[in-house]
Every structure is written in C-alpha cells, then in structure tokens.
Amino acid sequence: MSIYASYEHHRDLACEAVVFIDDESDACFQIQRDLPDGEYCVTTGASAPVYGAIRQWRTRDTTAGGATFEFALIPKAGRLFGDNLLSFEVTAVDITVDELSTHVGRLLAGVPRLPWSV
C-alpha cells in the first residue's frame, strides 16, 4: 500500500489543499483551506468538511527517504476516518516531502505538534 500526497492550489475555487490518497483503496484524507486566510477543514473528498478537526500533528522522516505524517483528530473526525490517530507513510507527488510538510504546517497554522511519543 502506498499513500501518495500532493499539494493543490485552486485560485478559481479560492482554496488550497494537501491531499493524501491510498493507491489501493482510493481512500482520501484532505486538509483544505479557503483563500486568502480561511479556516482549515478535513474531508474524505466526498464527505462534508469537519472544521478544526486536527488537535495535533507531526511528521517524521522514514528510512526510504519519505516521511510519515501523523494527525491526532477530534472525535467527530475520528468517526469519519475510523480512528482518532491517523498515520500515513507518504510518497510526495510533484513536490518534495519537505515542501509538503511546509504546506501542511501553513494550512494548520496554530495547531500544535504532537510530542515524539504518543
């Protein structure tokens, strides 16, 4: 199973997003933010958005040159995604993992980082 991640910026829709997609199941986790300075939300791509859904997050480098992104969710978002802690070992698409992490950090401005042991 591979999780592919990308950053999308849609001026015509006035939003930007970081999208994580499972290549086997087509399951999707999106962090979206309205432009210019809107509140972020998460969605499956087909579900209604859940605003303020992420309590904490972090990224860790992996041995394969990728990264693992982890998100601690509020209960409402946890029910949507089946768990209150999501972890994705990702392969970035058309962007480096560092750039992807920077976009996630900007979209989640003000959301604290997870401690290193959860």
C-alpha positions, 0 to 999 in steps of 0.5 A: 500500500502506498499513500501518495500526497500532493499539494493543490492550489485552486485560485478559481475555487479560492482554496488550497489543499494537501491531499493524501490518497491510498493507491489501493483503496482510493481512500482520501484524507484532505486538509483544505483551506479557503483563500486568502486566510480561511479556516482549515477543514478535513474531508474524505473528498466526498464527505462534508468538511469537519472544521478544526478537526486536527488537535495535533500533528507531526511528521517524521522522516522514514528510512526510504527517504519519505516521511510519515505524517501523523494527525491526532483528530477530534472525535467527530473526525475520528468517526469519519476516518475510523480512528482518532490517530491517523498515520500515513507513510507518504510518497510526495507527488510533484513536490518534495516531502519537505515542501509538503510538510511546509504546506501542511504546517501553513494550512494548520497554522496554530495547531500544535505538534504532537510530542515524539511519543504518543 
